[in-house]
Amino acid sequence: AGDADRAMDIYREVRADGLEMNLVAFTSLIDAHARVGKMDQAKKLFDQMEQEGCEPNVITFSALVKGHCMAGDVDEALSLFRSMLRRGLSADTVIFNTLLDGCVRHARFELADELLGDMAKYAVIPSKFTLSIIVKMWGKRQQVDKAFEAVHASIREGHRCLDAQVGTCLISVCLHNNMVDRAVRVLEEMKTWRGCDGPDESSYSMLIQGLARRGDCRRAVKVAHEACEAAAAPSSNVKPLSEECVRSLFAALQRQGLAEELGSPLAEQLRAAQMQVPQGTRSVASETSTASRLSRDRRAAPVQSLTRLSGEGAGKLEPAWMKARKAAAPAR
């Protein structure tokens, strides 16, 4: 609200100085109000804009459509979208995705179907975000097979719409619909998608937290180990797991009495990969006997060696799927 108020102060100063507003100024002012839900004021500014002979463009309409979608008024957003088309303006991917996302967020699935059916008519080229919205939509409608169909159709048609965000959405859809095994398989499938660099930290975190919430701690830890390897690999784009993810996993291990068996080796690998270990988590080595500590260190050694450095960064290992992707990549 503060940005919108400051923008209005500037607007009044401009008016007081007798200066004219242009398309960029009006659109920025409308956007500032739409972002904070002040749609009545945004509409007044839109009307003022037209009265002064300043023609709105697609960006102006996008700001209004987004504001109405955020407010849950999908019908008004759709009405504005159609008004824009009647003026001879062409829909772009941004405004299409904004409206489609609003339909899905507010469970207006029939309108979403209508939009998707008309996508070719609008000459809108689907983006990665478009595919993510479609995947979420089928998940909300509890039609997981159709979410997979959308992804596989994108692969068949050669669209470059597959990335870690789409994969993370697909994992989320599976977990939301209690298809845990399928969620695990998505992580593996992502590693084979052309044009996709494979899972990222969000993909790993989504799956780890989903498994941990369901008490499937052994698989959650296995995925966490892989995430550590991926983050520590040379030239990796995978970032460390979120603190929330790691905290929830260790809490689940504690509840199931697996903190010593699984938590200690994982904590060591997290530290080796320069990831945060939740505050208050103690290495079990400091809490148990020397004998159990030595036994545990032997179990953890292979894990720790995955990220241990030798010399100037040498010796870093990377997951097998990363090696396979690099080997299959065309020489440059």
N, C-alpha and C positions, 0 to 999 in steps of 0.2 A: 504493500500500500504506500510505503514511503516513496518509492520510485515514481509511482503514478502521481502522487501529490507534488513532488518536485518537478515532474514534467509539466504539470498544469501551471505551476508557478512560472516556469519558463515561457509557456504558451501565453499566459496573460501579459508577461513582460514584452513579448514579441508584438502582441496586439496593441499594447499601450504605446509602443514605439512606431506603430503604423506600418510594420513590416508584414509581408505576405507569407503565408505558410505554403510549402510545396508538398509534393507527393511523399517524399521521404520523411519530412517532419510530421505530417499528419499520420502516416502509417506507424511511425515510431511511437507517437502519442497514443494511438489506438491500441497498439500492442502492449504498452505499459499498463493500460487499464484492464485489458483482457486477461493479462497474466495474473492479476490479483482479483479477478472475478467481478470487476466493476463494469458489467456489460451495459448497463443503462447509460453510463457516461461514454463508453466506447461507441455506442450507437449514436449518441448525440454528436460526437466528433465526426463520425462517418457521415451523418446527414449534413453537418456543417461543411465538411470537405466537398461534398457534391454541390452544395449551394454556391460555393465559391468557384465552381467550375474545375475542380481538381479531380480528375478521373482516378478512381481506385484501381489498383492492379491485383494480380494474383496474390502477392505478398500481403496486401491489405486484407483481402478476403480470408487468407490463411490465418491471420491473427484473430479475426472475429470467429471463424469456425473453431479454432482451438479453444478460445475462451468459452464458447457455448458448450463445447464437448467437456471441458473441465468442470463446468457447472452442471453437467448432466442433462442439458437441454439439447439433445441430439436432433430433435425435429427442427429446431431453429437453425442449427448448424447445417442440416441438409437443405433447408429452405435457402439459406445464403449461398450454399454451393450451387444450387440450381439457378439462382439469380445470377451468379457469376457466369455460368455457362450461357445463359440467355443473352448476356451482354457481348457475347462473342469471345470471351476470354477462355483460354484452354486450361484444363486441369493439369497440374504437374504432380509429380510423385509426392511432394511434401504435403500438399493439401489433401490429396487422396488418402495418404497414410494417416493423416490427422483425423479425418472423418471416419475411416475404417476402424482406427483404434478407439475412437469414441463409441462407435457402435458396439464393439466387443466389450469394452470396459463396462458399459451399461446394459449389457445383455440384449441389445437390439439386433438379434441375429438375422432376422428377416431382412432388415435394412443392409446388414453386412453382406448377405447373399446377393442382394440387388446390386450393391456397389461392385462386388467382384464379377458379377455377370456382365456389367457394363464397362469393365476395365479396358477391354479392347476398343470399345466405342470411344472412350475418352483418350485413347492412345497413350495411356499411362504405362510406363515401363516399370515392372515390379523391382523393388530393391530388396536388400537383405532385411530391412525393417518391415517391408510388406510381408515377406515370408514369415518373419517372427510373429507378426500380428495374426496371420492365418493359423499358424501352429497353436498359438494361445487360444484362438477362437474355438478350434476343434477340441482342445483340451477342456475348455469350459463347458462345451456341449457334450462332453464325455464320449466323444467319438475319436478315440486315439488312433485308430487305423487311418482315418482321414487326415490326421496330422502327419502321419508317416507318408501317406500318399502324396501330400503337398510337397514334402521334401524330396521324395523320390522322383516326382514329376519334374521338379526343378533340375535335378541331376540329368534326367533323360533329355530335357529340352535344352540343355547346355547353358542355362542361366547361371551367372556368377553371383548367386544369392546365398551361398552356403558359407557360413562363418561360425565362429565359436558362439556368438549370440544365439543363432538359430539352434545350434546343438544344445545350448543351455536351456532354451525354451522347451525343446523336445524332452529333455531330461525332466524338467519341472512338470510337464504335462503327464509323463508316465508316473511320477511320484504322486501327483495330485490325484491320479486315478488308481492308485495302489498297484501299479505294475512295476514293482521294484526290479525284477530281473530284466525287464525290458529297458529300464533306465540305465542299468549297468551296460547293457549291450549298445546303447546309444553312444556311450563314451568310447567304446571300441570302434563303432561305425564312423564316428567323426574323424578318426585318424586316417580314413580312406577317402574322404571327400576331396574331390579335385578343387583346387583353389582355396581350400581351408587349411590353416596351419595346425589344425587339431584342437584339442581341448585347451581352454585357458583356465586361469585361476577361478573364474566364476563357475565354469563347468564343473571343475573338481569340487569346489565348495558346495555347490548345489547338491551334488550326488552324495558327498560325505555327510552333510547335515541331514539329508533325507534318510540315509541308511542309519545314521546314529539315532535319529528320532524313533526309528522302528526297532531299535535294539540290535540291528545287524552290525555289531561293532567290528567284527573280524573283517568283513568286506570294506567297511568304512576306513579302517586302518590301512588296509591294502591299497585303497585308492589314495589315501593321504601319503603313503610312501611313494607312490608313483608321481604324485603332485610335487613332492620334494625333489625327486629325480629330474622331473621336467624343468622345474625352476632353476635347478643348479646346473643344468646342461649348458655347454658352450653356446653362445649366441642365441640363447632361448629368450622368447618373448613372454614366457609364462611368469607372472608375478607371484610373490609369496601368498599363501593362503591367508584369508582374512582372519583377524583376531577372533571374531565371532564364531567362525567355523571351527577353529582349533579349540576354542573354549568349550563349545557344545560337544565336540568329540571327546575331550578329556572328561567332561562331566558324565557322559554316557559310559565311558570306560570305568569311571569311579563307581557308578551305580551298579554296574554288572560285575564288579570285583575283578576287573581286568587291567587295573592301573599298572600293576607290576609286570604282568606278562606282556602286554601290548603297549602300555603307555610309556614305559621307560625307553625302550628302543626307539619309539617314535619321537620322543622328546629329544633324544640325542641326534636323530636325523634332522629334525626341525632346526636345531641349533647349528648343525653342520651346514645346512642350506641357508643359514642366516635368516630363519623365520622366527617369529616371536613364539615363545612358549607362555601359556597363560600364567599370570602372576599368581603365586601361591602353589604352582605345580612344582613339586620337588622330584628330583631324580630319585627313584626308588633305591638307588645305590646308597644314598645317605641314610636310609631308613631301615635297611635290612642288614643281615649279617654279612660278613666278608665272603662267606662261601656262596651265598645267593647272589652277591654282587658280581663275583667272578663268573658265575654261571650266566648271569644276565649279560655281562659284557661280551661273553663269547657269542651269545645269540645276536647281540646288537652289532658285532664287528662287521659282518658282511653289509649290513645296512649303512653303517657309517662310512665304509670304504667307497660307497657310491659317489660321495661328494667331497672326499678328502683330496686336498691339493698336493701336488708334488712339484716342487720347483715353481716356475713362473706360470701357474695356472694349468700345468699339465696334469694329466691323470683324472680330469673330470670325466665321469661317465655320463651317458645319456640313455634314455629309454630306447628299447629296441625299435619302437614305432617311429621315433624321430630319425634314427639311423636309416631305416628303410625308406622313409620319405626323401631323405637327402640323396640316397643312392639312386632312387628312381627319378630324381629331378634332372631335367636336361642340362647338359653342360653349357655354361655361359662363355 
